[in-house]
């Protein structure tokens, strides 16, 4: 086992983890970043909505981020963290290859997994002809014939969202969506075509999406297909410490709850990015990493300040000495033994003198 005790161990080398590592490195912290090399957006052609980095290949963005992290003295290793446990001095993180690492604080930014419906040809088009987020991909498919694959209650909302980018939207109910009367009215008002029946396959020619086919045999030509995935946080590491994933209020999936600074319910354990925010885009995850890094540094400073105070004044600080005095002396204060004072005995006390 590596006996180095890092200030912070970060698990997950996406935008959130790299941003946190950079923030902590700039704060002169010893940082270990462990990355399994399986980013959520690996298949995407480019990152969008990231100011000054729009359209950049996701792999290139992460490569640049790693270089910046190393500039500030952090250590980066490739590996899969499988569990963690609390120790007297912080946390021990165990990797699949058996190696172990120690850290005073732990930040998990492992992201999420997009679970796709089991439809032939769908996964092969994921990240190409099949998209999920209009803010990530809407501009690139604007004005095209766009299908929306029904996967649950949020699919109507998704169809109405993509209507902003194209007048030609078809919602395929896929035996998974039952619009309410109000939703039917909205779909009609926005000229969204609705098709009933289960989808059998997503079709492509030479790797390019061409449309989809229903089980009943009817086919539809499409240039893009939007799918609302079920998003599941990669939370195994956090769950090994006792945390439990929560169902998102929208029903879109499960996540680990953390506050605005990344702090979880477990002291010393933090989360950032998609593992705690299912809807976070890349730039949002990066911002959450910065926030978590700053909060962890502040947490460490509080601990180190406490250590400094204890080291300067010893175990008998003003507060601790007062506590000990109360225990030892009881009611005897300032040289008195707790018996009535001479002043309280009146003439009898005077006579004894």
N, C-alpha and C positions, 0 to 999 in steps of 0.2 A: 504493500500500500504506500502511496505517496504520502509522506508524513508532513508535507507542507500544509500549513493551515492558512488558507486564503481568507481574506476579508469577506469575499463574496464568491460563491459558486453560482454560475448562471447556466441553466440547462435550456438549450434552444438557441440556435444561431440565426434566426430570422431578423426582420427589421427591429422587433422589440428587444430581443436579446443583445444584438449588436449595438443598438443605441444606448441601452443600459450599461453595457461594458465600456463604451466610449465615455459616458458621463462619469462612471466610477473611476476609470483610468485617469481622467483629467482631474479627479479629486484625490489622486495619489494613492488609490486603493489597490491592493493586490487582488487581481481578478482572474478566475479560471472560467472560461466559456467552453461548454461541452456541446457539440452539435452532431446530430445524427445524419445531416445532409439530406433531409427529406422535406423541403419547403412545400407548403400548400400550393403555391403558384408556379411550381417548376415547369408546368406544361404551357403556361401562358406566354404569348409572344412578347408582351411588354407590360411594364408597370404603368398604371395611369392614375391621374389625380395627385401625383407626387410632385410638388413644385420643384422645378429645375431638373427633374429626372423623368419627365413624362415620356413614355414609350421605351424606356430603357429595359433591356432584357433582365428578367429577375435574377438570373445567375450572376450577371455582371454587377448588379447593384449589391448583391451579397459579397462578391469578391472585393469590391471597393471598400465595403464596410469592414470586412475582416482586416484589410490593410490598415485602415484607420485605427481599429482596435489595437492592433499590434504596435502601432506607433506610440500608443500611450502605455505600453508596458504590460498589457494583459497577456495571458497565456490562452491559446486556443487549441483544442484537441478534437479530433473526430472520434465519435463513439456514441453508443446508445445508453443513456442512463435508465436503469430499470427500477430502481427503488432508492429510498432514502430513509434515514433514521436520525432521531435527535440524539446528540451526545452532550456531555456536560459543558462543552465549549462551543456548541453550535450544531452542525449537521454533518453526517457522513453520507456521501452519494456513491451508490454502487452501479458499475457499468456491466453491460452484458458479457464483456470479456473477463470479468472478475476484478478489475482494478477498482480502487476506492479513493475518494478524495474528500478532504475536510474543508469546511467553510464556516465562518462565524454566522453568515446569513446565506439564505438560499432564495434565488429568483428563478421561477419556472416560466419559460416563454416558448412552450413546445407546440403551440398552435392548435389546429383542429384537423379533423378528417371530414371530407365531404362524402356522404353516403348517397350514391346514385341508385335510382330504381333499376331493378334487374331487367333491362330491355336490351335486346340484341343491337349492337352497334353504338349504343349510347356512350359507353366509357371510351371507346376508340376516338370519339369526336370531342371528348371533354378537353376544354382549353383551346379548341379550334372552332369547329362549327357550333359547338354547344357551349353556352355561356350561362352565367348565373346572376351577374350584377349589372344593372344598366349604367351605373356610374363608372364602373370599370371598363365596360365594353360597348355601351350604347352608341358612342360617337362612331366607332368603327363599323357598326352595322346599321347606321342611320339610313332610313328610306328603303330598307330591304324588306322582303317577305319574311316576317319573323313569326315563328310558332312559339307558344308557351306550353310546356308539358305540365299537365296537372299532376301535382303530388300531394296536395293538401289544401287546407283553408286559405293559406297565403297566396295561392296561385292566381286568384282573381285580382288581388292587389298587385301581383307581379305583372299581369297582363295590362292593367291600367297604367302601371309605371312605364312599361316599354312602349305604350301608345304615344308617349312624348317623343320618341325617336323615330317612329314610323306610323303611317296611316294604315299599314297592311299588317294587322295583328290577328292571329288565330289562336284561340285558347282551346287546347285539346283536354277535355275533362278526364280522359284516361281512367274512367271508373273510380276516380279518387276525389273528385270535387263535385259538390252539390251547391251551386250558388243559391243564395237567398233571393227572395223577391226583389229586395233592394239592390242586390248585386246584379241581378239580371237587368234591372233598369239602367244601372251604370254602364254595363257592358254594351247595351243597345245604344245608349246615348253617345258613347265614344266609338261606335261602329266597330266593335271588336267581334269578329266572327267566332262562334262557339261550335265545336264539333264534339259529338258524343261518341263513346266507344273506347275500348282499351287499345293502347298502342302496342303493336307487336314488334316493330323494329325502327331504328333510325338508319336511314339509307345514305350511302355515299358512293361516289365514283372516283377512283384514283385518289382516295383519301379526302376528297372534298364533299361536304354535306350536300345532299340533294333534296332531302325531305324525310318523310316518315310514312309508315304503313300501319293501318289498323288491323286488328285480328280479323275483322270481317272482310279484309282484302282491299279496302279502298286506300289509295295512296294520295299524298299531298306534296306538292313541290314547295320547298322552303330554301331560304338562303342562310338562315340562322335559327337556332332553337334555344330558348331560354328554359332553364330547369332550376327549380328551387330545391336544393339539396337538403338533406338532414345533416346538420352540422354538429359533430361530436368532438368536444374538447379532448385533446390528448392528455388526459388527466391522471394516468396511472401512477406517475411519480408522486403527485400531490396526494392521491388517495392512499398511497403506501404510508403516508404520514398521518392519516386519519381524516383528511378532508373528503367531502362528498360532493359530487357534481350536482348541479341544480338544473331543473327544467326551465328553459328560457320562457318568459311570459308569452312570447309570440308562438310558442310551440315549435320553433325552428330547430331545436336541439338542446344539448346540455352543455353547461359551462361551470367553471369554478368561480365562486363569488369572491370579489375583491373590491376594496374601496377605491376612491379616485386616485390614491397614491400607489395602488398595487398591493396594499397590505391585505392578507387573508385573515381568517379567524385564528390562525396559528401564529403566535409571536415569532418573528424572525423569518417567516416564510412569505414570499411575495409572488405575485403573478402579473404578467403583462401580455398584451397582444390577444390573439384569437382564443387562447386557452381560457381567458376570463371575459372576453368581449367578442362574441360570435360575429358581430356586424362590422368589426374594425377593418378598414382598408389598410393598405401598407403604410401610408403616411400616418394614420391614426395609431397603428401599432408602434411605429417608431416614436411618436410623441409619448405614448404610454411607457415605453422603455426609458425615456429620459426622465419622466416623472418618478418612476419606480427607482431608478438609480439615485436620484436626488434624495428621495425619502429614505432609502437604505443608508446612504451616507450620513444623513441626519441622525438616524437611529444609532449608527456606530459611534458618532460623535457624542451622543448622550451617554452611551455606555462608557466610552473612554473618559469622559469628564467625570463620571461617577468614580471610575477607577483612580483618576488623578486626585480627587478629593480624599478618597480613602487612603491613598498612599501618602498624602501630605500630612494629614491629621491623625493617621493611625486609626485603630479600631475605636479609640475614644474621641470621636468627634464631639462637637457641642451637643448634638442630639443624642448620640449614644451614651455620653457621659451622664447626661441628665437622667436617662432611663436607668442606667446602672445605679446611680445614686439613690433613686427612688426605691429600687429593689433592696439595696443594702441598708439604708438608713431608715426606711419607713417614714414615720412621723418625726423622727429626730432631725431637725434642721438647724443649721448655723451653730452647732455646738450644744444644742439643747437635747436632752434625753427623752423628751416627751412628757416629763412630769410637770405639774403646775409651776409656774414661775414664782419667784419671790414676791414680785409685785402683786401677784394674785393671792398671796397668803396674808396680806395685811399686817397687823401688829404682831401676830404670832411669829411670823418670819423674822420680824425685826428683833423680837425678844430672843430668838435663838442665836443671834449673832454675838 
